[in-house]
Amino acid sequence: MNTENLLNLYEEVSDELKFHGISSTRTKIMISLNEEAKKTRDLREELGLTSSTILHGISELERQSLVFRRGDKYLLSQTGQILAPKIIDMINTLGVIKEYEKFWLNHEIRDIPNDLIMQIGNLNNSLLIEAEPTNIVKPLREFIDYLLKSKNIRALSPVCHKDFVESMRIMVDKDVKIELILTERIIDKIIKSNDLSIISIVVKMVKNKNHKLWVLKEDTTISFTAADTFLSLGLFSEKGGFDPTKVLISTDKDAIDWGNTLFEYYVKKAEKFKLKSILKDSIQSKSKI
């Protein structure tokens, strides 16, 4: 929808926006009824409001055809069922922005697809782990702790840190399924380094049926891991370069699902990695793995 159409639509629904923006009572009632139909007593106990306050809010919602009564219970109407999840999503989104403001500000988010930006509220139940003056590698260490407890790992990495490489070396030799996307820049760096400790990891991944490796030709400004036990997300700063001082980690199912969707988005843009002759020559010229 273009800006002109969006502004025209705003004029049409501005009264409804004001209606939902003014009353916390009405919002709380709709959130509660989104779960199931409830009696006035149930709403009173859950919301901590008086019966008169609740009934006044319900009366206003009934006039907007968002709530109706059936027997001794109140339910969301069909339009209420459409609107309530949107209100909940907006609350989650605002929560993610407010709680993790330092993570988003001054960092690049352009490589997170719009559909997932719209679902950013799924990251609401996360932890922002930051480096400390006496522990500058805290985010990386905590990420690796989560990684080593996982059985299924899906990750995109535009960076190659020695500790991450070491953890991947351990994981490759364990009974773990790894799906990894590396940028072409990182692959080229690995090949040109002639570092057998890193090259061997790549070769083992290609040869092991439990593992998959893709190459992303374009650079990206996000680094993430969507494992069976957690999601981690790291961003590049606006000034350029990956920011290792902050990482967002969540063990919440919605966040992990969000990360898996992000992985599928990038898999479609990547290509399966194949051992290049330069890689084979580099390995054969030094030693067997």
TORKOL-4160 file (C-alpha; in steps of 0.2 Angstrom, whole numbers, padded with zeros to 4 digits, m for minus):
289
<pt num="1" X="0000" Y="0000" Z="0000"/>
<pt num="2" X="0007" Y="0017" Z="m0005"/>
<pt num="3" X="0008" Y="0032" Z="0007"/>
<pt num="4" X="m0006" Y="0041" Z="m0001"/>
<pt num="5" X="m0018" Y="0026" Z="0001"/>
<pt num="6" X="m0012" Y="0023" Z="0019"/>
<pt num="7" X="m0015" Y="0041" Z="0024"/>
<pt num="8" X="m0032" Y="0040" Z="0016"/>
<pt num="9" X="m0036" Y="0024" Z="0026"/>
<pt num="10" X="m0029" Y="0032" Z="0042"/>
<pt num="11" X="m0043" Y="0046" Z="0040"/>
<pt num="12" X="m0056" Y="0032" Z="0038"/>
<pt num="13" X="m0051" Y="0022" Z="0054"/>
<pt num="14" X="m0044" Y="0037" Z="0064"/>
<pt num="15" X="m0059" Y="0036" Z="0076"/>
<pt num="16" X="m0056" Y="0017" Z="0079"/>
<pt num="17" X="m0038" Y="0020" Z="0082"/>
<pt num="18" X="m0042" Y="0034" Z="0095"/>
<pt num="19" X="m0055" Y="0022" Z="0103"/>
<pt num="20" X="m0043" Y="0008" Z="0106"/>
<pt num="21" X="m0029" Y="0020" Z="0111"/>
<pt num="22" X="m0038" Y="0029" Z="0125"/>
<pt num="23" X="m0044" Y="0015" Z="0136"/>
<pt num="24" X="m0033" Y="0002" Z="0144"/>
<pt num="25" X="m0049" Y="m0006" Z="0151"/>
<pt num="26" X="m0056" Y="m0010" Z="0134"/>
<pt num="27" X="m0039" Y="m0016" Z="0128"/>
<pt num="28" X="m0037" Y="m0027" Z="0143"/>
<pt num="29" X="m0054" Y="m0035" Z="0141"/>
<pt num="30" X="m0050" Y="m0039" Z="0122"/>
<pt num="31" X="m0034" Y="m0047" Z="0127"/>
<pt num="32" X="m0042" Y="m0057" Z="0140"/>
<pt num="33" X="m0057" Y="m0063" Z="0129"/>
<pt num="34" X="m0045" Y="m0067" Z="0115"/>
<pt num="35" X="m0041" Y="m0083" Z="0125"/>
<pt num="36" X="m0059" Y="m0088" Z="0128"/>
<pt num="37" X="m0076" Y="m0083" Z="0133"/>
<pt num="38" X="m0077" Y="m0077" Z="0151"/>
<pt num="39" X="m0089" Y="m0071" Z="0164"/>
<pt num="40" X="m0088" Y="m0054" Z="0173"/>
<pt num="41" X="m0081" Y="m0063" Z="0188"/>
<pt num="42" X="m0067" Y="m0071" Z="0178"/>
<pt num="43" X="m0063" Y="m0054" Z="0170"/>
<pt num="44" X="m0063" Y="m0046" Z="0187"/>
<pt num="45" X="m0051" Y="m0058" Z="0195"/>
<pt num="46" X="m0039" Y="m0059" Z="0180"/>
<pt num="47" X="m0039" Y="m0040" Z="0177"/>
<pt num="48" X="m0040" Y="m0034" Z="0194"/>
<pt num="49" X="m0054" Y="m0021" Z="0190"/>
<pt num="50" X="m0070" Y="m0018" Z="0198"/>
<pt num="51" X="m0086" Y="m0025" Z="0190"/>
<pt num="52" X="m0093" Y="m0008" Z="0186"/>
<pt num="53" X="m0077" Y="m0003" Z="0177"/>
<pt num="54" X="m0077" Y="m0020" Z="0167"/>
<pt num="55" X="m0096" Y="m0018" Z="0163"/>
<pt num="56" X="m0093" Y="0000" Z="0157"/>
<pt num="57" X="m0079" Y="m0006" Z="0146"/>
<pt num="58" X="m0089" Y="m0020" Z="0139"/>
<pt num="59" X="m0104" Y="m0009" Z="0135"/>
<pt num="60" X="m0092" Y="0002" Z="0124"/>
<pt num="61" X="m0085" Y="m0013" Z="0115"/>
<pt num="62" X="m0103" Y="m0020" Z="0112"/>
<pt num="63" X="m0108" Y="m0003" Z="0104"/>
<pt num="64" X="m0093" Y="m0005" Z="0092"/>
<pt num="65" X="m0099" Y="m0023" Z="0089"/>
<pt num="66" X="m0082" Y="m0030" Z="0095"/>
<pt num="67" X="m0089" Y="m0040" Z="0110"/>
<pt num="68" X="m0106" Y="m0049" Z="0113"/>
<pt num="69" X="m0114" Y="m0058" Z="0127"/>
<pt num="70" X="m0120" Y="m0076" Z="0126"/>
<pt num="71" X="m0128" Y="m0083" Z="0142"/>
<pt num="72" X="m0118" Y="m0077" Z="0157"/>
<pt num="73" X="m0101" Y="m0075" Z="0147"/>
<pt num="74" X="m0094" Y="m0062" Z="0135"/>
<pt num="75" X="m0086" Y="m0066" Z="0119"/>
<pt num="76" X="m0076" Y="m0057" Z="0105"/>
<pt num="77" X="m0087" Y="m0055" Z="0089"/>
<pt num="78" X="m0080" Y="m0060" Z="0072"/>
<pt num="79" X="m0072" Y="m0042" Z="0070"/>
<pt num="80" X="m0066" Y="m0043" Z="0088"/>
<pt num="81" X="m0057" Y="m0059" Z="0084"/>
<pt num="82" X="m0048" Y="m0050" Z="0069"/>
<pt num="83" X="m0043" Y="m0035" Z="0079"/>
<pt num="84" X="m0038" Y="m0043" Z="0096"/>
<pt num="85" X="m0023" Y="m0052" Z="0088"/>
<pt num="86" X="m0017" Y="m0036" Z="0080"/>
<pt num="87" X="m0018" Y="m0027" Z="0096"/>
<pt num="88" X="m0008" Y="m0040" Z="0105"/>
<pt num="89" X="0005" Y="m0040" Z="0091"/>
<pt num="90" X="0007" Y="m0021" Z="0093"/>
<pt num="91" X="0009" Y="m0023" Z="0111"/>
<pt num="92" X="0023" Y="m0036" Z="0108"/>
<pt num="93" X="0031" Y="m0026" Z="0095"/>
<pt num="94" X="0032" Y="m0010" Z="0107"/>
<pt num="95" X="0038" Y="m0022" Z="0120"/>
<pt num="96" X="0053" Y="m0028" Z="0109"/>
<pt num="97" X="0057" Y="m0010" Z="0104"/>
<pt num="98" X="0057" Y="m0003" Z="0122"/>
<pt num="99" X="0065" Y="m0018" Z="0131"/>
<pt num="100" X="0079" Y="m0020" Z="0118"/>
<pt num="101" X="0081" Y="m0002" Z="0112"/>
<pt num="102" X="0100" Y="m0002" Z="0113"/>
<pt num="103" X="0101" Y="m0018" Z="0102"/>
<pt num="104" X="0091" Y="m0010" Z="0088"/>
<pt num="105" X="0097" Y="0008" Z="0088"/>
<pt num="106" X="0112" Y="0012" Z="0078"/>
<pt num="107" X="0112" Y="m0006" Z="0070"/>
<pt num="108" X="0107" Y="m0012" Z="0053"/>
<pt num="109" X="0091" Y="m0021" Z="0051"/>
<pt num="110" X="0089" Y="m0019" Z="0032"/>
<pt num="111" X="0093" Y="m0038" Z="0029"/>
<pt num="112" X="0079" Y="m0044" Z="0040"/>
<pt num="113" X="0064" Y="m0046" Z="0027"/>
<pt num="114" X="0049" Y="m0036" Z="0029"/>
<pt num="115" X="0038" Y="m0050" Z="0034"/>
<pt num="116" X="0049" Y="m0054" Z="0049"/>
<pt num="117" X="0050" Y="m0036" Z="0054"/>
<pt num="118" X="0031" Y="m0037" Z="0055"/>
<pt num="119" X="0033" Y="m0052" Z="0066"/>
<pt num="120" X="0047" Y="m0044" Z="0077"/>
<pt num="121" X="0035" Y="m0045" Z="0092"/>
<pt num="122" X="0039" Y="m0064" Z="0092"/>
<pt num="123" X="0056" Y="m0059" Z="0100"/>
<pt num="124" X="0048" Y="m0051" Z="0115"/>
<pt num="125" X="0053" Y="m0065" Z="0127"/>
<pt num="126" X="0072" Y="m0063" Z="0125"/>
<pt num="127" X="0088" Y="m0059" Z="0134"/>
<pt num="128" X="0099" Y="m0045" Z="0128"/>
<pt num="129" X="0117" Y="m0050" Z="0133"/>
<pt num="130" X="0130" Y="m0036" Z="0133"/>
<pt num="131" X="0149" Y="m0036" Z="0134"/>
<pt num="132" X="0155" Y="m0030" Z="0151"/>
<pt num="133" X="0172" Y="m0020" Z="0154"/>
<pt num="134" X="0179" Y="m0035" Z="0163"/>
<pt num="135" X="0171" Y="m0048" Z="0152"/>
<pt num="136" X="0171" Y="m0041" Z="0134"/>
<pt num="137" X="0167" Y="m0059" Z="0126"/>
<pt num="138" X="0152" Y="m0062" Z="0137"/>
<pt num="139" X="0140" Y="m0062" Z="0123"/>
<pt num="140" X="0150" Y="m0074" Z="0113"/>
<pt num="141" X="0153" Y="m0086" Z="0127"/>
<pt num="142" X="0135" Y="m0087" Z="0132"/>
<pt num="143" X="0130" Y="m0090" Z="0114"/>
<pt num="144" X="0142" Y="m0104" Z="0113"/>
<pt num="145" X="0136" Y="m0112" Z="0130"/>
<pt num="146" X="0118" Y="m0112" Z="0121"/>
<pt num="147" X="0126" Y="m0119" Z="0105"/>
<pt num="148" X="0134" Y="m0134" Z="0114"/>
<pt num="149" X="0118" Y="m0139" Z="0121"/>
<pt num="150" X="0109" Y="m0140" Z="0105"/>
<pt num="151" X="0105" Y="m0155" Z="0093"/>
<pt num="152" X="0099" Y="m0146" Z="0078"/>
<pt num="153" X="0108" Y="m0130" Z="0072"/>
<pt num="154" X="0103" Y="m0119" Z="0058"/>
<pt num="155" X="0114" Y="m0103" Z="0056"/>
<pt num="156" X="0119" Y="m0089" Z="0045"/>
<pt num="157" X="0136" Y="m0082" Z="0048"/>
<pt num="158" X="0145" Y="m0067" Z="0039"/>
<pt num="159" X="0159" Y="m0067" Z="0052"/>
<pt num="160" X="0172" Y="m0080" Z="0057"/>
<pt num="161" X="0177" Y="m0079" Z="0075"/>
<pt num="162" X="0190" Y="m0092" Z="0082"/>
<pt num="163" X="0179" Y="m0097" Z="0097"/>
<pt num="164" X="0164" Y="m0100" Z="0085"/>
<pt num="165" X="0175" Y="m0110" Z="0074"/>
<pt num="166" X="0181" Y="m0120" Z="0089"/>
<pt num="167" X="0163" Y="m0124" Z="0094"/>
<pt num="168" X="0158" Y="m0129" Z="0077"/>
<pt num="169" X="0173" Y="m0141" Z="0076"/>
<pt num="170" X="0167" Y="m0149" Z="0092"/>
<pt num="171" X="0149" Y="m0150" Z="0085"/>
<pt num="172" X="0154" Y="m0157" Z="0068"/>
<pt num="173" X="0161" Y="m0172" Z="0077"/>
<pt num="174" X="0146" Y="m0175" Z="0088"/>
<pt num="175" X="0129" Y="m0182" Z="0084"/>
<pt num="176" X="0122" Y="m0165" Z="0079"/>
<pt num="177" X="0113" Y="m0159" Z="0063"/>
<pt num="178" X="0121" Y="m0143" Z="0057"/>
<pt num="179" X="0114" Y="m0132" Z="0043"/>
<pt num="180" X="0126" Y="m0118" Z="0040"/>
<pt num="181" X="0125" Y="m0103" Z="0028"/>
<pt num="182" X="0142" Y="m0094" Z="0025"/>
<pt num="183" X="0144" Y="m0078" Z="0015"/>
<pt num="184" X="0155" Y="m0080" Z="m0001"/>
<pt num="185" X="0167" Y="m0068" Z="0007"/>
<pt num="186" X="0170" Y="m0079" Z="0022"/>
<pt num="187" X="0172" Y="m0095" Z="0011"/>
<pt num="188" X="0185" Y="m0086" Z="0001"/>
<pt num="189" X="0194" Y="m0081" Z="0017"/>
<pt num="190" X="0194" Y="m0098" Z="0023"/>
<pt num="191" X="0201" Y="m0105" Z="0007"/>
<pt num="192" X="0215" Y="m0092" Z="0006"/>
<pt num="193" X="0220" Y="m0094" Z="0024"/>
<pt num="194" X="0226" Y="m0112" Z="0021"/>
<pt num="195" X="0221" Y="m0115" Z="0039"/>
<pt num="196" X="0218" Y="m0134" Z="0040"/>
<pt num="197" X="0209" Y="m0132" Z="0057"/>
<pt num="198" X="0196" Y="m0122" Z="0048"/>
<pt num="199" X="0196" Y="m0130" Z="0031"/>
<pt num="200" X="0194" Y="m0147" Z="0039"/>
<pt num="201" X="0178" Y="m0142" Z="0047"/>
<pt num="202" X="0171" Y="m0137" Z="0030"/>
<pt num="203" X="0176" Y="m0153" Z="0022"/>
<pt num="204" X="0169" Y="m0163" Z="0036"/>
<pt num="205" X="0152" Y="m0154" Z="0034"/>
<pt num="206" X="0152" Y="m0157" Z="0016"/>
<pt num="207" X="0156" Y="m0176" Z="0018"/>
<pt num="208" X="0144" Y="m0179" Z="0033"/>
<pt num="209" X="0126" Y="m0182" Z="0028"/>
<pt num="210" X="0119" Y="m0175" Z="0044"/>
<pt num="211" X="0127" Y="m0158" Z="0039"/>
<pt num="212" X="0123" Y="m0145" Z="0025"/>
<pt num="213" X="0133" Y="m0130" Z="0020"/>
<pt num="214" X="0127" Y="m0116" Z="0008"/>
<pt num="215" X="0136" Y="m0101" Z="0001"/>
<pt num="216" X="0127" Y="m0084" Z="0001"/>
<pt num="217" X="0135" Y="m0073" Z="m0013"/>
<pt num="218" X="0129" Y="m0057" Z="m0006"/>
<pt num="219" X="0136" Y="m0049" Z="0010"/>
<pt num="220" X="0123" Y="m0048" Z="0025"/>
<pt num="221" X="0122" Y="m0037" Z="0040"/>
<pt num="222" X="0114" Y="m0050" Z="0052"/>
<pt num="223" X="0121" Y="m0066" Z="0060"/>
<pt num="224" X="0109" Y="m0078" Z="0068"/>
<pt num="225" X="0107" Y="m0096" Z="0074"/>
<pt num="226" X="0090" Y="m0105" Z="0075"/>
<pt num="227" X="0093" Y="m0121" Z="0085"/>
<pt num="228" X="0081" Y="m0133" Z="0093"/>
<pt num="229" X="0084" Y="m0125" Z="0110"/>
<pt num="230" X="0087" Y="m0106" Z="0106"/>
<pt num="231" X="0088" Y="m0092" Z="0094"/>
<pt num="232" X="0102" Y="m0079" Z="0094"/>
<pt num="233" X="0103" Y="m0064" Z="0084"/>
<pt num="234" X="0117" Y="m0052" Z="0081"/>
<pt num="235" X="0118" Y="m0036" Z="0070"/>
<pt num="236" X="0131" Y="m0025" Z="0061"/>
<pt num="237" X="0133" Y="m0007" Z="0067"/>
<pt num="238" X="0128" Y="0007" Z="0056"/>
<pt num="239" X="0146" Y="0012" Z="0055"/>
<pt num="240" X="0150" Y="m0005" Z="0047"/>
<pt num="241" X="0157" Y="m0021" Z="0055"/>
<pt num="242" X="0149" Y="m0034" Z="0066"/>
<pt num="243" X="0145" Y="m0028" Z="0084"/>
<pt num="244" X="0150" Y="m0042" Z="0095"/>
<pt num="245" X="0146" Y="m0033" Z="0111"/>
<pt num="246" X="0127" Y="m0036" Z="0110"/>
<pt num="247" X="0117" Y="m0052" Z="0106"/>
<pt num="248" X="0099" Y="m0056" Z="0108"/>
<pt num="249" X="0095" Y="m0074" Z="0114"/>
<pt num="250" X="0078" Y="m0082" Z="0117"/>
<pt num="251" X="0073" Y="m0100" Z="0121"/>
<pt num="252" X="0055" Y="m0095" Z="0117"/>
<pt num="253" X="0046" Y="m0106" Z="0104"/>
<pt num="254" X="0039" Y="m0091" Z="0094"/>
<pt num="255" X="0057" Y="m0084" Z="0093"/>
<pt num="256" X="0064" Y="m0100" Z="0087"/>
<pt num="257" X="0051" Y="m0101" Z="0074"/>
<pt num="258" X="0055" Y="m0084" Z="0069"/>
<pt num="259" X="0073" Y="m0088" Z="0067"/>
<pt num="260" X="0069" Y="m0104" Z="0057"/>
<pt num="261" X="0058" Y="m0093" Z="0045"/>
<pt num="262" X="0073" Y="m0081" Z="0043"/>
<pt num="263" X="0084" Y="m0096" Z="0039"/>
<pt num="264" X="0072" Y="m0103" Z="0026"/>
<pt num="265" X="0072" Y="m0085" Z="0018"/>
<pt num="266" X="0091" Y="m0086" Z="0016"/>
<pt num="267" X="0093" Y="m0104" Z="0011"/>
<pt num="268" X="0082" Y="m0099" Z="m0005"/>
<pt num="269" X="0095" Y="m0085" Z="m0009"/>
<pt num="270" X="0110" Y="m0097" Z="m0006"/>
<pt num="271" X="0119" Y="m0111" Z="m0016"/>
<pt num="272" X="0124" Y="m0128" Z="m0010"/>
<pt num="273" X="0143" Y="m0127" Z="m0006"/>
<pt num="274" X="0154" Y="m0139" Z="m0017"/>
<pt num="275" X="0172" Y="m0142" Z="m0014"/>
<pt num="276" X="0183" Y="m0132" Z="m0026"/>
<pt num="277" X="0199" Y="m0138" Z="m0033"/>
<pt num="278" X="0209" Y="m0125" Z="m0024"/>
<pt num="279" X="0202" Y="m0131" Z="m0008"/>
<pt num="280" X="0206" Y="m0149" Z="m0012"/>
<pt num="281" X="0223" Y="m0145" Z="m0017"/>
<pt num="282" X="0226" Y="m0135" Z="m0001"/>
<pt num="283" X="0221" Y="m0150" Z="0009"/>
<pt num="284" X="0231" Y="m0163" Z="m0001"/>
<pt num="285" X="0247" Y="m0153" Z="m0001"/>
<pt num="286" X="0248" Y="m0152" Z="0018"/>
<pt num="287" X="0240" Y="m0168" Z="0026"/>
<pt num="288" X="0225" Y="m0179" Z="0026"/>
<pt num="289" X="0211" Y="m0175" Z="0037"/>
